[in-house]
């Protein structure tokens, strides 16, 4: 089963450049480890929420606003998409994500809809 590991943290608290580079190095090492076990599908950090644009459609009209839709204490900062045998295995990988020590990693099963991938 596929799981999306959504990484949330408080952007306002920030990371120093050294902490950011250490996080990237640890995340890269984790990605290589889970790739070797056949569980890695994708992973990326996201640009800060200041770079985000939100789109909503209301009454058939597209509304575009700068920034994320919701004001929250923690913001979505990146993700891992993995393959795991079960939730416990996915939770084990989520706990190894470096930002789990500073923020929150939400683990969500991915619904597989085969027709979405067909061309």
C-alpha positions as CSV (number, residue, x, y, z in Angstrom):
1,X,0.0,0.0,0.0
2,X,1.2,3.5,-0.7
3,X,1.4,6.1,2.1
4,X,1.9,9.8,2.0
5,X,4.1,11.1,4.8
6,X,3.3,14.8,5.1
7,X,5.9,16.8,7.0
8,X,4.6,19.8,9.0
9,X,6.6,22.3,10.9
10,X,6.4,25.9,12.1
11,X,8.0,28.1,9.4
12,X,8.1,31.0,11.8
13,X,10.5,29.1,14.1
14,X,12.7,28.6,11.1
15,X,15.9,26.5,10.7
16,X,19.4,27.9,10.5
17,X,21.2,27.2,7.2
18,X,23.3,24.6,9.0
19,X,20.2,22.9,10.4
20,X,18.5,22.9,7.0
21,X,21.6,21.3,5.3
22,X,21.8,18.7,8.1
23,X,18.0,17.9,7.6
24,X,18.5,17.6,3.8
25,X,21.5,15.3,4.3
26,X,19.6,13.1,6.8
27,X,16.5,13.1,4.5
28,X,18.7,12.1,1.5
29,X,20.2,9.2,3.5
30,X,16.7,8.1,4.5
31,X,15.5,8.2,0.9
32,X,18.5,6.1,-0.2
33,X,17.8,3.6,2.6
34,X,14.1,3.2,1.8
35,X,15.0,3.1,-2.0
36,X,17.3,0.2,-1.3
37,X,14.4,-1.7,0.4
38,X,12.1,-0.9,-2.5
39,X,9.8,1.4,-0.5
40,X,10.8,4.8,-1.9
41,X,8.4,6.3,-4.4
42,X,9.2,10.1,-4.1
43,X,10.2,12.8,-1.7
44,X,10.6,16.6,-1.9
45,X,10.8,19.6,0.4
46,X,8.4,22.4,-0.5
47,X,9.1,26.1,-0.9
48,X,7.9,28.3,2.0
49,X,4.2,29.1,2.2
50,X,5.0,32.7,1.1
51,X,5.6,31.1,-2.4
52,X,2.2,29.3,-2.4
53,X,-0.8,30.2,-4.5
54,X,-4.3,28.9,-3.6
55,X,-7.1,28.3,-6.1
56,X,-10.7,27.9,-5.3
57,X,-13.7,27.7,-7.7
58,X,-16.9,29.3,-6.4
59,X,-20.0,29.7,-8.5
60,X,-18.0,28.6,-11.5
61,X,-15.4,31.4,-11.0
62,X,-11.8,30.8,-10.3
63,X,-10.4,32.7,-7.2
64,X,-6.7,32.9,-6.9
65,X,-5.0,34.1,-3.7
66,X,-1.4,34.3,-2.6
67,X,-0.3,32.0,0.2
68,X,-1.9,28.9,1.7
69,X,-5.6,28.5,2.2
70,X,-5.5,28.0,6.0
71,X,-3.6,29.9,8.7
72,X,-2.2,27.2,10.9
73,X,0.6,26.9,13.5
74,X,2.5,24.4,11.4
75,X,2.8,24.4,7.6
76,X,3.2,21.7,5.1
77,X,7.0,21.7,4.3
78,X,7.5,18.5,2.3
79,X,6.6,14.9,1.8
80,X,7.7,11.3,1.3
81,X,5.6,9.0,-0.8
82,X,6.4,5.4,0.2
83,X,5.3,1.8,-0.3
84,X,4.7,-0.1,2.9
85,X,3.2,-3.4,3.9
86,X,1.1,-1.8,6.6
87,X,0.5,1.2,8.8
88,X,3.1,0.1,11.4
89,X,5.8,-0.1,8.7
90,X,4.8,3.4,7.4
91,X,4.9,4.8,11.0
92,X,8.4,3.4,11.4
93,X,9.6,5.2,8.3
94,X,7.8,8.4,9.4
95,X,9.6,8.4,12.7
96,X,12.9,8.3,10.9
97,X,12.2,11.6,9.0
98,X,14.4,14.3,10.5
99,X,11.7,16.9,10.8
100,X,9.6,14.5,13.0
101,X,11.9,15.7,15.8
102,X,10.9,19.4,15.2
103,X,7.4,19.2,13.8
104,X,4.8,16.6,12.9
105,X,4.6,13.9,10.2
106,X,1.1,13.0,9.2
107,X,0.8,9.4,7.7
108,X,-2.0,8.9,5.3
109,X,-2.8,5.9,3.1
110,X,-3.1,6.8,-0.6
111,X,-6.2,5.8,-2.4
112,X,-5.2,3.9,-5.6
113,X,-7.4,4.9,-8.5
114,X,-5.9,3.1,-11.5
115,X,-7.8,5.2,-14.1
116,X,-6.0,8.4,-12.9
117,X,-2.7,7.1,-14.3
118,X,-4.0,6.0,-17.7
119,X,-3.4,8.2,-20.7
